[in-house]
């Protein structure tokens, strides 16, 4: 069965009471859907360790979409797109370090 390569964009957005994070989730979800035909949001729980070593629960929304990009061919374009996402988050006045963007190649069974 042949595989088709895509680049997955994942955006980890904190599930915090500040409405800015819900707005970021909606705006970026709309952007990914418009640009790539769809997006998925998964609400999940995790943990993080503070600088003093204390562990805290962490609620996160994982927003992702698979793009038609090819990792080797389109890496610069992907990097520029990620920078655009980071600038949207920064303009929204969210703490930029609380929103993580990850990209990597994935393969779909055709």
C-alpha positions as CSV (number, residue, x, y, z in Angstrom):
1,X,0.0,0.0,0.0
2,X,1.6,3.3,-1.0
3,X,2.1,6.0,1.5
4,X,1.7,9.8,0.9
5,X,3.9,12.2,2.8
6,X,2.4,15.2,4.6
7,X,3.6,17.7,7.1
8,X,1.6,17.8,10.4
9,X,1.3,21.1,12.2
10,X,0.5,20.7,15.9
11,X,-0.3,23.7,18.2
12,X,-0.5,23.1,21.9
13,X,-2.7,25.8,23.5
14,X,-3.2,25.9,27.3
15,X,-6.8,25.4,28.5
16,X,-6.8,28.4,30.9
17,X,-9.7,30.5,32.1
18,X,-8.3,33.6,30.3
19,X,-10.6,34.0,27.2
20,X,-7.6,34.9,25.0
21,X,-6.6,31.2,24.8
22,X,-10.1,30.2,23.6
23,X,-9.9,33.0,21.0
24,X,-6.5,31.8,19.9
25,X,-7.8,28.2,19.6
26,X,-10.8,29.4,17.5
27,X,-8.7,31.7,15.2
28,X,-6.0,29.1,14.6
29,X,-8.5,26.3,14.1
30,X,-10.2,28.5,11.4
31,X,-6.9,29.3,9.8
32,X,-5.8,25.7,9.6
33,X,-9.2,24.6,8.3
34,X,-9.3,27.4,5.6
35,X,-5.7,26.7,4.5
36,X,-5.6,22.9,4.6
37,X,-9.2,21.8,4.5
38,X,-9.6,20.8,8.1
39,X,-8.3,20.7,11.6
40,X,-8.8,18.7,14.7
41,X,-8.8,19.7,18.4
42,X,-8.2,17.3,21.2
43,X,-8.6,18.4,24.8
44,X,-6.1,16.5,27.0
45,X,-4.4,16.5,30.3
46,X,-0.7,16.4,31.1
47,X,1.7,17.6,33.7
48,X,4.5,20.1,33.8
49,X,7.4,20.8,36.2
50,X,8.0,24.3,37.4
51,X,11.5,25.8,37.7
52,X,11.5,24.9,41.4
53,X,10.7,21.3,40.6
54,X,7.0,21.3,41.7
55,X,4.7,19.3,39.4
56,X,1.4,20.7,38.3
57,X,-1.5,19.3,36.3
58,X,-1.8,20.8,32.8
59,X,-4.9,21.0,30.7
60,X,-4.0,21.5,27.0
61,X,-5.9,21.7,23.7
62,X,-4.0,20.1,20.9
63,X,-4.9,21.6,17.5
64,X,-3.5,19.9,14.5
65,X,-3.8,19.7,10.7
66,X,-2.0,17.7,8.0
67,X,-0.8,19.9,5.1
68,X,0.1,19.0,1.6
69,X,3.7,20.1,2.1
70,X,6.7,17.8,1.7
71,X,9.3,18.0,4.5
72,X,12.4,18.1,2.4
73,X,11.0,20.3,-0.4
74,X,8.9,22.8,1.7
75,X,10.8,23.1,4.9
76,X,11.4,26.8,4.5
77,X,7.8,27.5,3.7
78,X,6.7,25.4,6.8
79,X,9.1,27.4,9.0
80,X,7.7,30.7,7.7
81,X,4.1,29.5,8.4
82,X,5.1,28.5,11.9
83,X,6.6,32.0,12.4
84,X,3.2,33.4,11.3
85,X,1.4,31.3,13.9
86,X,3.8,32.6,16.5
87,X,3.2,36.2,15.5
88,X,-0.6,35.7,15.8
89,X,-0.1,34.4,19.3
90,X,2.2,37.3,20.2
91,X,-0.3,39.9,18.8
92,X,-3.0,38.3,20.9
93,X,-0.9,39.2,23.9
94,X,-0.8,35.6,25.2
95,X,2.4,34.5,26.9
96,X,4.1,33.2,23.8
97,X,6.1,30.5,25.6
98,X,2.8,28.9,26.7
99,X,1.9,28.0,23.1
100,X,4.0,25.3,21.5
101,X,4.1,24.7,17.8
102,X,5.5,21.4,16.5
103,X,5.9,20.3,12.9
104,X,7.0,16.9,11.5
105,X,6.5,14.7,8.5
106,X,3.7,12.1,8.7
107,X,2.7,9.4,6.2
108,X,-0.8,8.5,5.2
109,X,-1.8,5.2,3.7
110,X,-3.2,6.0,0.3
